[in-house]
Amino acid sequence: MRHQTLRFTASFLFVLTWVILAIGVAISVILGIASSTLISRVLFLVGGLVTTGVFVLGMFAVSRLINLFIEIEEDLRQLRDSFKKE
């Protein structure tokens, strides 16, 4: 099987994305609760959740792009092989 390292990397990034999401949400909530004023609580909570969301979306996109490039390469190889037969 070709591209095992890339497949492993994409899977690892996908799992790491969920771990970072869980940790980011938990830390945002903890910092929001630990803040002293209402405005700082809201800002820590919203800021932490937005930052976590941006990182999670980026990592998820990279994971999916790796899979997409692997599938494109496999499809192009099959297409090339079918043209060679004719």
Contacts in CASP RR format, 6 or more apart in sequence:
PFRMAT RR
TARGET T0000
AUTHOR 0000-0000-0000
METHOD contacts of the structure
MODEL  1
MRHQTLRFTASFLFVLTWVILAIGVAISVILGIASSTLISRVLFLVGGLV
TTGVFVLGMFAVSRLINLFIEIEEDLRQLRDSFKKE
2 74 0 8 1.000
3 70 0 8 1.000
3 73 0 8 1.000
6 66 0 8 1.000
6 69 0 8 1.000
6 70 0 8 1.000
7 67 0 8 1.000
7 70 0 8 1.000
9 66 0 8 1.000
10 63 0 8 1.000
10 64 0 8 1.000
10 66 0 8 1.000
10 67 0 8 1.000
10 70 0 8 1.000
11 63 0 8 1.000
13 59 0 8 1.000
13 60 0 8 1.000
13 62 0 8 1.000
13 63 0 8 1.000
13 66 0 8 1.000
14 60 0 8 1.000
14 63 0 8 1.000
16 59 0 8 1.000
17 56 0 8 1.000
17 59 0 8 1.000
17 60 0 8 1.000
17 63 0 8 1.000
20 52 0 8 1.000
20 55 0 8 1.000
20 56 0 8 1.000
20 59 0 8 1.000
21 52 0 8 1.000
21 53 0 8 1.000
21 56 0 8 1.000
24 48 0 8 1.000
24 52 0 8 1.000
25 49 0 8 1.000
25 52 0 8 1.000
27 48 0 8 1.000
28 44 0 8 1.000
28 45 0 8 1.000
28 47 0 8 1.000
28 48 0 8 1.000
28 49 0 8 1.000
28 52 0 8 1.000
29 45 0 8 1.000
31 44 0 8 1.000
31 45 0 8 1.000
31 48 0 8 1.000
32 40 0 8 1.000
32 41 0 8 1.000
32 44 0 8 1.000
32 45 0 8 1.000
33 41 0 8 1.000
35 41 0 8 1.000
35 44 0 8 1.000
END
